[in-house]
Each structure stands twice: as C-alpha cells, then as structure tokens.
Amino acid sequence: MSPLWRDRLALAIAPERIVLVRTHGQLRPQVVAKSLITVPGEHAAGGWQAALDTLAHTLQTDAQWQGLEVNAVLSNHLVRYQLIPWSAQITSADERAAYVRASFAQVYGDSAAQWAYSISTPQRGAAWFASAVDQALLTQLEAAVAPAPLRSVTPHLMPAFNRARRALKDKDLWFVQVEPNKLLLLLILDGRWQALSSHALGDAPWPTQLPGLLERAWHLHGVDTMPRKLVISAPETQPVTLDGADQWTVQWLPPLLHPGFSASTDAPYAMALGA
C-alpha cells in the first residue's frame, strides 16, 4: 500500500491518560477512530508505567489500533528538558552527547544514566536544547506497538513550538505550554532560546499562577528588561483574561485538530496531533 494512503496512529502518552487518533491518508488525513483512555490508579509525578501498561493492553485487545504506523508524543510530565550553554571546545557529536549527559547528571544524579537523550544542533553560539526520557519507557513503547513500526517519539514541547513558530513575529517573548497539572515556560530573546523551566501546577487555576511564575523565571535569568509578549499553547483552556492583563500582550494558539473535531469537546486530542 502506498505510504500516502496507509492508516496511521497518532498517539499521546501522559501519566493520567492515553490519546489515540487513527487517520487515513497523509495529504488530507481523515479521522477513522479516536479514543481517550483514562489510566487507572494514582499517577505519581513523572510516572509512566501504568500508562504504558494501559497502552499495551489497549493495543493487544482492540483491533482498530493494530497494524498501524505509530507516531507518539510524550507529555511534558514524562520528559526532562535542559538548555545547555554552547561551547566552542566541543566539536564532535560524541563530545556533545557526553557533555549533555554530564549536565543532566549534575541535576538529577545517577538516574540520568538510564535515560535516552535528544540534542538539537542550533546555530553557532546558541544554547543546545536537550531532552531526556527514560530508556525503559521507550523500550516498552516499542514493544507495545510491535509488530507495527514506531516511526517517531517526540516530546510534547517540540511539535507545539514548531507549529507556533510560524506565528512568532516578535524576537523577545515567552512561549507558554500548558498541560493538565504542568506548565512550561520558554524565554526567547533576540530570537534565541534563553531559559526553559517546568512547573508543577497547584490547586489554583494556572492563569492565576502564570504571572508569578513568569516573574520568578525572569529574576532567575537576571536580565533587565522583561518581555511582555506571551504566546500560549493551552489546547484544553478557553482563552481567559490573565491577572495583570494590562501588562501583557497575549497570543493564544488555537488547538490543532482535524476536520470534524470540535475545539470545545475534542481539545484533549490536540496533543496527539501535535499541539
């Protein structure tokens, strides 16, 4: 069968749920089936085993998800991120990989040795963007979808930011990405990534927490003038007025959904589709 017509499974994995979207065709994909599956039990921060067990059971017992090319997106709950300062002394891929592993080990200790890493290759002088995922998660994910091919595994931040990039006209801004109980802040100055932080959300609605998180992140970065442009990717939140709204210029990114989806009821599927 031509790759243009082969059915595909867009999959998102979070500690508390699995998102599945089966599509037909590549140029104008049509949704064949969709499902949101709640992961049973308690969900520890960063925990993934229950989610992988739920996924494996679903793929083994429900034929509509079997035999498909799989593209998976991992929730930010399951990924660690760092911006690594650029170094002129590091010239090879092996040196860069060792440098990144050492940087994560400084923060996370010996557990970092069990992770798989992805490293960007930005322009000269720019910080390297690195992400880390438990190798055991990737191994079990590949086993869960087998014998179907696992075409890609992507941290949630990347497809959402790459989609937003087309709308980023300012060189100084904050990119804000929101999932249930998790918020990422990315500071961009002069078009370059400068700081990235991940925050577990408390009981208060995240829009009320955001201004304080921005202020703290800015003070930690230690630059005089704070950008007042926010680009927000929060598919499961309707645009609202932020606290101190007169201090910000806010651009809300609409959820990325296929035709036939409703932004009001189907927003949780956006993670699997790349937003």
N, C-alpha and C positions, 0 to 999 in steps of 0.2 A: 504494500500500500504506500502511496506517495506520502512523504512527511507532511505535505501541505494538508492532507485530509485525515491523517491519523488522529485519533482521540488522545487527549492529554488530561492529566490530573494536576490541577493546581492545588497545592496542599499548604496549609499553615499549621504550625505546631506551637501551642502555648501551654503553660502548666495546667490551665484550667479547662482547655478545650482544644478540639481538633476541627479544622475548617477544610472542607473538601469541595472542589468545584470541577466537574468534568465538562470539557468543552470539545467541540468537533470543528475541525478546520483551523487554519492558522491566520489567514489574512483577515477574515471576518469571523472570529470564533463564535459559535453558537453554544449556549449552555444546554447540556444534556441532563445533568443532575447536579444537585448541590445538597450539602448537609453540614449542620453544626452539631458536633457531638461533645457533650459535657464529660469531662474526665472525672470519674468518681473519687470521693475521698478528700482529704485535706491536701492543700497544694503549698508545699514549702517553697520559700523564695529560691528561684533558680532550679527547682526540682523538675525533672523531665521523665523519670522512669514510668510513672503512672500514665503519662501522656503517650509514651511510646508503646506501652502495653495495650492501651486503648486503641491506638492506631493499628497495631499488628492484628488485634482481634477483629477489627472492622474490615481490614483488607482480606483477612482469611475467610470471613463468613459472608461478605456481601459482594456478589459477583460484579455489580455495576462499577466497582472501583478497581477491578483486577485487569492486568494486562495492558496498562496504560503507561505512556511516558510520564514521568513524575518530575515536577519542578516544585521544590519545597522552600518555604520561607519560615525562618525561625524567629519566634518572638524575641524581643529585646530582653525578656526575663532570662533567656537561655544563652545569651551572648555577652561576653565581656569585650569592651572596646578601650582602645588607647590611641592617643595621638603621640607618636614617637618623634622627638626632635631629629631633624635632618642632620646627617653627619657626612662631611666630605671625606672622612677617613674610611668610610665603609663603602666599598665599591662593588662587591660581588653579592649575588643572591644568598649564598650560604652565610656570609658575614651579616647580612641584613636579618636573616632569619634568626641567627644566634643572638643578635642584639635585641630583637623584639622579644624572644623568649626570656632573655635576662630581665628585660624591663617589666614583663608581666610577673616574673618570679619575685621581683622586688616588692610588688604589691600583694600578690596572692600566695606566695610561698611555694612549697613543694608541689602542691596540686597543679600548678601551671605546667608541670612536666607531662601531664596526662591530656593536654589539650591539643587540638589541631588549630593552626593559625592561617589567616589570610592577610596579606600585606599589600597595600596599594603601592603604586610606583608613580608618585606625583612629579611635578616639575621640580627642577633643581632648586634647592633651598627651602622647599615646603615640607611641612611635617608629614611623616608617613602615617597613614591610617591603618591600624591593625585591629583585627577581631579574633577572638578565640572562642572555641566551642569544645565541649567535652568530646574526646575522640570516641568514647564508648557510645555517646548519643549518635554520632554519625554512623558507626558500625551497626548499631541496632536499627537505625533508619534504613540503611541499605538492605539489611536482612528483611525488614518488614515489607518493603515494596517488591522484593525479588519474587519471581524472576523478571519482573518489569524493570526497565532501566531507570535509574535515578539520574536525571540529566543535570540537575543543579540543586545546590543548597545555599541559600542566601540569607544573611542576617536582615531583619526587617528594615533596619535603617537605610540600607543601600537602595532598594527599588523605590522607596518613598522619596528619598532625597534626589535620586536621578530623575524621577518624574517632576519633582518640584523645581529642579534646576532650570527647566525651560521658562519658569515664571519668575526667576530671580533676576531682577533688573538692578537691584542695589548691591554694592560690593561690601557694605557693612550691615550685618543683620544677625538675628538669632533665628535658627531653624529649630522648631519645637515639634517633637513627635510624641504622641500620646497613645498608650495602650491602657487597658484596664490595670490600674494599680502601678503603672510605670510611666515615667516621663523622661525623655532625653532632651538635653539642651546642647546645641551645637552653635558655637560662636564663630562667625565668619567676619574677618576684617580684610579689607582690600582684596576680596575675592578668595582668600585662603582660609582653610580651617585652622582655628587658633586654639580652641578649647572644646572639650566634649565631656559631658558629665551625665550620669544616670542616677535617677532619683526614684526611690520607692515612695508611693503616694500614701498619705494618711487618710483619715476619715473625711476630711473636708473636701468639697469639690475641687478638682485640680485647677480650674480657672482662678480660684481664690488663693491657691498656693503658688501659682506661677510667678507673680511679681516678686515675691520674696526670694524664690529660688533664683530668679534672674539677677537680682541684686547681689546675692551671695556669690554666685558664679562670677559675676563681674569683678567684685572685690578680690576674689582669689586670683583672677587673671592679672589685676594690677595695672590696667591701662586707664588713662584719664577720662576719655570720652566714651560713654556707653551708647551703643547703637539702640535706636528706638524703633527699629523695624522688626516685626515678628512675622515669620511665615510658619503657620501652624498646620501640621498634618494630624488631625484627630478625627478619623472617619466616623467614630461612634458618638461624637458630640456635635450637637447642633451649634452653629456659631452663637456665641454669647458675648456680652459686654464684660471685659476684664476689669478687675479692680484697678483704679487709676487709669482708666481708658484714655483720658486726655493726654497721657504721656507717651502713648504708643501709636504706631501705625501698624495695623494688623491685616494680614492677608491669610484668609482661611482657604486651604486647599480642599476642594470637594472630593468625596470618596471616588476611587476608581472602580467602576462597576460596569459589567457588560450590559448590553441592551436587554430589557426585561427585568432587571433588578430595580428595586426601589431604594432610594437613599435613606428613607425613613425606617425601613424594616430590614434591609439586607446589608446595611453598613458593615457588620462583622465579617462579611465575605471579602472585604477590600484587602485585608492583609494577604490572603492567598493570591489575590490578583495583582499585588504589587503596590499597595498604597497604605 
